Amino acid sequence: MTDAGRPLTGLLTTWGMTRLVLLLFVFKVLEFPGPDVTSDVWATYRDWYEVLRGGAFPAADVTWQYPPAAALAILSPGLLPFLDYASAFFVLAFLADLAVLMLLLHTGLRPGRSLRGAWLWTAGAALLGPTLYSRYDVMVTAVAVGALVAGVRRPAVMGALTGFAALLKVWPALLLAGAVRGRAWGAAAVTALALSALFALAMPGAFGFLAFQRDRGTEVESVSALVLHVARRFGWPGEVLFRYGSLEFTGPYVDVVNDVALGLTALACGWLLLWRRRAVGRLRPHTLAEAAFTAVLLSTVTSRVISPQYLVWLIGLAAVCLCFGESRMTLPAALVLSAAAVTVLEFPVWFEDVVASTLFGVALIAVRNGLLVAAALTAAVRLWRSTARPPALALPAGHPARTGERTASP
């Protein structure tokens, strides 16, 4: 074997070994500590599957929080009729994980590129434990990574994939944060509108999820929830209830915390718009992935909800960034990797402590969310510095630079 082939062999071996362990966990050959994370598949997803197979969305179920194309992910185990629903879902999630790796290798093995992205995905996704194969987010991430990989040379393909991914789960719309070619935006809009119309006509209740999303509160793992966790330690009378598919805080001042989180999200969007305005003309091939990674990070840390599977998105986008040797996202990616290691501890291992706001549980959430906030801020600063055009200096009237005269050489 040549020296050049050894890193790839090591990478593939590591991926294979870690994924074998994950499969042993989800198929219950090995037992993972904490509550059973696969219950969403064999209970919730399976129930939705029966409703969707009948030609309608589960509009009466407030836990259905997803745009219409999510139905395709929930129905996909039907492609493997020789397996029970849960087993088929785990196999398809494994294949989506493999697709992400192949896309990262396709990008990272090009001249001037790097295998760091494939290594980050291999390690980071594995750190999330069986959650990786117990949520359909890995399928969405595969489409999102495909969109970013295509975006450098095929903006129309990127746009089409982004439009589709955004109808699987809304966050991939942020992939367009760094897209400057009209073909990407146009293809995304056409794809999203066409699919939306198709679902609206074919299946009742396609957009009922919007009302449920609007009414969601502060989930116990979110950054904003830290305020309520600490307040609870000092006697705040609120409690945690299962609402809209997650465990949320209820009680006095929760609405204020929700409003602040929404305000921060609006500020993050405003910052992204300002960055786009000043970055025109200074965007490079790797900027597309870096802008998407930064945008999703900012959206995540300002969201009222941070579920463990959100880390799947972040690891996938960070991995695309690291495929480029010139990327400045190494530190934010390392912070996300560290956050993934803490995430598996807060869920599922010690999730009861988080829900109960014990000192240990609050500390876990504080560390994990602190790492994500640090990653978001670091990514934003690095994106700004690497692309934003500095403002023009105010020069006095008559200055040679304003009159067009040449200055004398020193």
C-alpha positions in Angstrom: 0.0 0.0 0.0 1.3 3.5 -0.9 1.7 6.2 1.8 -1.0 8.2 0.1 -3.5 5.4 0.5 -3.0 4.8 4.2 -5.0 7.9 5.5 -8.0 6.9 3.4 -7.8 3.3 4.6 -7.6 4.4 8.2 -10.5 6.8 7.6 -12.7 4.1 6.1 -11.8 1.6 8.8 -12.6 4.0 11.5 -16.0 4.9 9.9 -16.8 1.2 9.5 -16.0 0.3 13.1 -17.9 3.3 14.6 -20.9 2.7 12.5 -21.0 -1.0 13.4 -21.1 0.0 17.0 -24.0 2.4 16.3 -25.9 -0.3 14.5 -25.4 -2.7 17.4 -26.9 0.0 19.7 -30.0 0.8 17.6 -30.7 -2.9 17.0 -30.4 -3.5 20.8 -27.6 -5.9 20.6 -25.8 -3.5 22.9 -27.5 -1.3 25.4 -26.8 2.4 25.4 -27.2 4.2 28.8 -30.2 6.5 29.4 -33.7 6.4 27.9 -34.3 4.5 24.7 -33.6 7.0 21.9 -35.0 4.7 19.2 -38.6 5.1 20.6 -39.2 7.9 18.2 -38.8 5.5 15.3 -40.8 2.5 16.4 -43.5 4.5 18.1 -43.9 8.1 16.8 -42.5 7.6 13.2 -44.4 4.3 12.9 -47.7 6.0 13.9 -47.1 8.8 11.4 -46.3 6.2 8.7 -49.7 4.7 9.0 -51.5 8.1 8.7 -49.3 9.2 5.8 -49.8 6.0 4.0 -53.5 6.7 4.0 -52.9 9.9 2.0 -53.1 12.6 4.7 -50.8 14.4 7.1 -51.1 13.8 10.8 -52.5 17.3 11.2 -54.3 16.4 14.5 -51.0 15.5 16.1 -49.2 18.6 17.5 -45.9 16.6 17.5 -45.9 16.8 13.7 -43.6 19.8 13.4 -42.2 19.2 9.9 -42.7 20.6 6.4 -44.5 18.4 3.9 -41.5 16.6 2.2 -40.7 15.1 5.7 -43.5 12.6 4.7 -41.0 11.1 2.2 -38.5 10.4 5.0 -41.2 8.9 7.3 -42.6 6.7 4.4 -39.1 5.6 3.1 -38.9 2.4 5.2 -41.7 1.1 3.0 -39.0 0.7 0.3 -37.7 -2.2 2.4 -40.9 -4.3 2.9 -38.9 -7.3 3.9 -37.9 -5.5 7.2 -40.0 -4.2 10.0 -40.5 -0.4 10.1 -37.8 0.4 12.7 -35.2 -1.9 11.2 -35.8 -0.5 7.7 -35.4 3.1 9.0 -32.1 2.3 10.7 -30.7 0.8 7.5 -31.8 3.8 5.5 -30.3 6.2 8.1 -27.0 4.2 7.8 -27.1 4.6 4.0 -27.7 8.3 4.4 -24.6 8.5 6.7 -22.6 6.6 4.1 -23.8 9.0 1.4 -22.5 12.0 3.5 -19.1 10.3 3.8 -19.0 9.6 0.0 -19.8 13.2 -0.8 -17.1 14.5 1.6 -14.6 12.1 0.1 -15.6 13.2 -3.4 -14.8 16.8 -2.4 -11.9 16.2 -0.1 -9.9 14.0 -2.5 -9.7 16.7 -5.2 -6.4 18.6 -5.7 -6.0 21.4 -3.1 -8.7 19.9 -0.8 -8.5 18.0 2.4 -9.8 14.8 4.1 -10.3 16.8 7.4 -14.0 17.1 6.6 -14.5 13.3 6.2 -12.7 12.8 9.4 -14.8 15.3 11.2 -18.0 13.6 10.0 -16.7 10.2 11.0 -15.8 11.2 14.5 -18.4 13.9 15.2 -21.5 12.0 14.0 -20.4 8.9 15.9 -20.1 10.9 19.1 -23.9 11.5 19.0 -24.4 7.8 19.6 -27.6 6.0 18.5 -29.4 9.4 18.1 -27.7 9.6 14.7 -29.7 6.7 13.3 -32.9 7.3 15.4 -33.9 10.6 13.7 -34.4 11.4 10.1 -32.0 14.4 10.3 -29.2 12.4 8.9 -31.2 12.0 5.7 -31.7 15.8 5.5 -28.1 16.4 6.2 -27.1 14.1 3.3 -29.2 16.3 0.9 -27.8 19.5 2.4 -24.2 18.3 2.1 -24.9 17.3 -1.5 -26.3 20.8 -2.2 -23.1 22.5 -0.8 -20.8 20.1 -2.7 -22.7 20.8 -5.9 -22.9 24.6 -5.2 -19.4 25.6 -6.3 -19.8 24.4 -9.9 -23.5 23.7 -10.4 -25.6 26.4 -8.7 -28.8 25.2 -10.3 -28.3 21.7 -8.8 -27.5 23.2 -5.5 -30.7 25.3 -5.6 -32.9 22.4 -6.5 -31.4 20.3 -3.7 -31.7 23.2 -1.2 -35.4 23.7 -2.1 -36.1 20.0 -1.6 -34.1 19.9 1.7 -35.9 22.9 3.0 -39.2 21.0 2.6 -37.8 18.1 4.5 -36.8 20.3 7.4 -36.8 24.1 7.2 -33.2 24.9 8.2 -31.5 24.0 4.8 -33.0 27.2 3.4 -30.0 28.8 5.2 -27.7 27.1 2.8 -28.4 30.0 0.4 -26.8 32.5 2.8 -23.6 32.6 0.7 -25.1 31.9 -2.7 -24.6 34.8 -5.1 -25.7 33.3 -8.4 -29.3 33.8 -9.3 -29.6 30.3 -10.7 -29.2 28.8 -7.1 -32.0 31.1 -5.7 -34.2 30.6 -8.7 -33.9 26.8 -8.7 -34.5 26.7 -5.0 -37.6 28.8 -5.3 -39.0 26.8 -8.2 -38.4 23.4 -6.5 -39.9 24.5 -3.2 -42.9 26.1 -4.8 -43.6 23.1 -7.1 -43.3 20.5 -4.3 -45.4 22.7 -2.0 -48.1 22.9 -4.5 -47.9 19.2 -5.2 -48.2 18.3 -1.5 -51.0 20.8 -0.9 -53.1 19.4 -3.7 -52.4 15.7 -3.0 -52.5 15.5 0.8 -54.7 17.4 3.3 -52.9 19.2 6.1 -49.6 19.8 4.3 -48.9 23.1 6.1 -50.6 22.5 9.5 -47.1 22.3 11.0 -46.7 26.1 10.8 -49.3 26.7 13.6 -47.6 24.2 15.8 -44.2 25.7 15.2 -45.6 29.2 16.1 -46.9 28.0 19.4 -43.7 26.2 20.6 -42.1 27.3 23.8 -38.6 27.2 25.3 -37.3 23.6 25.2 -35.1 22.5 28.1 -31.9 22.1 26.1 -31.9 25.5 24.3 -29.6 28.3 25.1 -32.4 30.5 26.4 -33.6 27.7 28.7 -30.4 28.3 30.8 -32.0 31.3 32.3 -35.0 29.3 33.4 -32.8 26.4 34.7 -30.9 28.8 36.9 -34.1 30.6 38.0 -35.6 27.2 38.9 -32.6 26.5 41.2 -33.4 29.7 43.0 -37.1 28.9 43.5 -38.8 29.9 40.3 -42.2 28.1 40.3 -42.2 27.0 36.6 -42.2 23.4 35.5 -41.4 21.2 32.5 -44.1 19.7 30.4 -44.2 17.6 27.3 -45.6 19.9 24.6 -45.4 19.9 20.8 -43.1 16.9 20.8 -40.5 18.2 23.3 -40.0 19.0 27.0 -40.7 22.7 27.4 -40.7 25.1 30.3 -44.0 26.6 31.4 -44.7 29.2 34.0 -44.1 32.9 34.7 -41.8 34.9 32.4 -41.4 32.0 29.9 -43.1 34.2 27.3 -40.5 36.9 27.9 -37.7 34.4 27.3 -39.4 33.2 24.1 -39.7 36.8 22.9 -36.0 37.5 23.6 -35.0 34.3 21.7 -37.1 35.4 18.7 -35.5 38.9 18.9 -32.0 37.4 18.9 -33.0 35.3 15.8 -34.1 38.5 14.1 -30.8 40.1 15.0 -28.9 37.1 13.6 -30.8 37.4 10.3 -30.1 41.1 10.2 -26.4 40.5 10.7 -26.4 37.9 7.8 -28.0 40.4 5.5 -25.4 43.1 6.4 -22.6 40.6 5.8 -24.0 39.7 2.4 -24.2 43.4 1.5 -20.6 44.0 2.4 -19.2 40.7 1.1 -20.2 41.2 -2.5 -17.2 40.6 -4.8 -15.1 38.9 -2.1 -16.8 35.5 -2.0 -14.6 32.5 -2.7 -15.5 28.8 -3.4 -15.3 27.8 0.2 -17.4 30.8 1.4 -20.6 29.1 0.3 -20.1 26.3 2.9 -18.7 28.7 5.6 -21.7 31.1 5.2 -24.2 28.1 5.5 -22.4 26.8 8.6 -22.4 30.2 10.2 -26.0 30.8 9.4 -27.2 27.5 10.8 -25.0 28.0 13.9 -26.6 31.4 14.6 -30.0 30.0 14.0 -29.4 27.1 16.4 -28.1 29.1 19.3 -30.9 31.7 19.1 -33.6 29.1 18.6 -36.2 28.2 21.3 -35.4 24.6 20.7 -32.1 22.7 20.5 -32.7 19.0 20.1 -29.6 16.6 20.1 -30.1 15.8 16.4 -29.4 19.5 15.5 -25.8 18.6 16.0 -26.0 16.3 13.0 -26.7 19.3 10.8 -23.8 21.3 12.3 -21.3 18.5 12.0 -22.3 17.9 8.4 -21.9 21.6 7.4 -18.7 21.9 9.4 -17.3 18.9 7.6 -18.0 20.5 4.2 -16.1 23.6 5.3 -13.0 21.5 6.3 -12.9 19.9 2.9 -11.4 23.1 1.7 -7.8 23.7 2.7 -8.3 27.5 2.9 -11.2 27.3 5.3 -11.1 29.4 8.4 -13.6 27.3 10.2 -11.3 24.9 11.9 -11.8 26.3 15.4 -15.6 26.6 15.1 -15.7 23.0 13.8 -13.6 21.8 16.7 -16.0 23.6 19.1 -19.0 21.9 17.5 -17.1 18.5 17.8 -16.6 19.2 21.5 -20.3 20.1 21.8 -21.3 16.8 20.2 -19.3 14.9 22.9 -21.2 16.8 25.6 -24.5 16.4 23.8 -24.5 12.6 24.1 -24.0 13.1 27.9 -26.9 15.5 28.3 -29.1 13.3 26.1 -29.7 10.5 26.6 -27.2 9.6 29.4 -28.1 12.2 32.0 -31.3 13.7 30.5 -33.2 13.2 33.7 -30.8 15.6 35.4 -31.4 18.2 32.7 -35.1 17.9 33.0 -35.0 18.2 36.7 -32.6 21.2 36.6 -30.1 19.5 39.0 -26.8 21.2 39.4 -25.1 18.6 37.3 -27.8 18.8 34.6 -27.6 22.6 34.4 -23.8 22.4 34.2 -24.0 19.9 31.3 -26.3 22.2 29.3 -24.2 25.3 30.2 -21.1 23.6 28.8 -22.7 22.2 25.7 -24.5 25.5 24.9 -21.5 27.5 25.8 -19.5 25.6 23.2 -22.2 26.2 20.6 -22.4 29.9 21.3 -18.6 30.2 21.1 -18.6 28.3 17.8 -21.3 30.6 16.4 -19.5 33.8 17.5 -16.1 32.6 16.3 -17.6 31.5 12.9 -19.3 34.8 12.5 -16.2 36.8 13.2 -14.1 34.7 10.9 -16.6 34.8 8.1 -16.8 38.6 8.4 -13.1 39.2 8.5 -12.4 36.9 5.5 -15.0 38.4 3.2 -16.5 41.7 4.3 -15.3 44.7 2.4 -14.0 47.4 4.7 -15.9 50.7 4.5 -14.4 53.4 2.3 -12.3 56.0 4.2 -13.6 59.5 4.3 -11.1 61.6 2.4 -10.9 65.4 2.3 -11.9 67.4 -0.8 -9.0 67.8 -3.2 -7.3 64.6 -2.1 -5.6 62.8 -5.1 -7.6 59.6 -4.5 -10.8 61.7 -4.9 -9.7 63.8 -7.9 -8.2 60.9 -9.8 -4.7 62.3 -9.8 -1.7 60.0 -9.4 0.4 60.3 -6.3 4.1 60.5 -6.7 6.1 57.3 -6.1 8.2 57.5 -2.9 
